[in-house]
Amino acid sequence: MAAGGAPPLVLLAAGGTGGHLFPAEALAVALQARGVIIDLATDERATRYGAAFPARTTHLIPSATFRGRDPVSMARTLATLGVGTLKAWTLLGKLRPAAIVGFGGYPTIPPMFAATLRGIPTILHEQNGVMGRANRFLAKRVTAIATGFPGLAASIPALSAKMQHVGNPVRPAVIAAAATPYPPLSGDGPIQLLVFGGSQGARAMADIVPPAMEHLDPAMRARLLVTQQARDEDATRVRETYARFGVQADVAPFFTDLPARMAAAHLVISRSGASTVAELAAIGRPAIMVPLPHALDQDQLANANVLARAGGGMVVKQADFTPERVAREIAALAADPARLSTMAAAAHGIGIRDAAERLADLVLRVAGVANARKENS
């Protein structure tokens, strides 16, 4: 507990997309179970993805991403970050948190930077296999860095002393789904296929996977039960394409029960954001991963390679992601149920299902809150 017996407050700072908010949500649950009060600092996008975030209060902090390199764009971005830092400085003076934990994305810069100026203990969590630009900017200034994948410390020796590998926290729904055994695939039984591109959707999945059905034989199409996440503007044509080839499909812009759907899947086709790879490993499901091709840091490729090297999935680059290739991989895997089961076991073997507890331990240690403990302990 904090001084005077009051519960400690920890402020979580995260960009307003699922990739940042999901691990922050998992940590929030773990810390709340230890009697810690949670506030969230984020941007306006969280109103879509983080509406049910388990925090006492959500604080919207002005922020911006460096998109253009021309002087005017740079000046506008710096000005917005400056305004956000000033707002965060004032907010931290009122809240006086025991620590602040950043989960990446430019919305973390103002509150994390303001915290370092105020001398508040700061912890970064880097979800990806390579460090993102916002976290690189903050890394030298923060107290500690938690990593989602092993090996990051070796790639940045100057920061290794403050790094600790804890894994990527996964939501309680993922932990619950992880208890579901891999569903056996019979020689002629239904094949559950899950297709998604992250919390913001992916046009490539809508463009490539449904047309792949044309290249499968009718008997295989009849066995497929597809669940696909597609953007609003793509959903109608995705449904129509599946219907044209006689494939049963459940298509929606976002599935709130995605972990349960992942647990029911025999095969997943997805991007390879850090949260996606962590959930695939925690639940233990084989995947065809298509890394986002234009990322400056190639973080999704690094993430996918971790699962692929373990034998839990395969990496298909965007340039090779064609309807013909998708159909070929689906047919080959469906014809080899033993291989799918082996891939599922390999993915499960590298999953870190207690990452949220590991990160909570680190946060409380850095914050100097040694006597916080689980309410059910």
Secondary structure as UniProt FT lines:
FT   HELIX           3..5
FT   STRAND          9..13
FT   HELIX           18..32
FT   TURN            33..35
FT   STRAND          37..42
FT   TURN            44..45
FT   HELIX           46..49
FT   TURN            51..52
FT   STRAND          57..60
FT   HELIX           71..95
FT   STRAND          99..102
FT   HELIX           106..108
FT   HELIX           109..118
FT   STRAND          122..126
FT   HELIX           133..139
FT   TURN            140..141
FT   STRAND          144..147
FT   TURN            150..151
FT   HELIX           152..155
FT   HELIX           157..162
FT   STRAND          163..165
FT   HELIX           172..177
FT   TURN            178..179
FT   TURN            187..188
FT   STRAND          191..196
FT   TURN            199..200
FT   HELIX           203..212
FT   HELIX           213..215
FT   HELIX           218..223
FT   STRAND          224..229
FT   HELIX           232..244
FT   TURN            245..246
FT   STRAND          248..252
FT   TURN            256..257
FT   HELIX           258..264
FT   STRAND          267..270
FT   HELIX           274..283
FT   STRAND          287..289
FT   TURN            293..294
FT   TURN            296..297
FT   HELIX           299..309
FT   TURN            310..311
FT   STRAND          313..315
FT   HELIX           318..320
FT   HELIX           323..334
FT   HELIX           337..349
FT   TURN            353..354
FT   HELIX           355..367
FT   TURN            370..371
FT   TURN            375..376
//
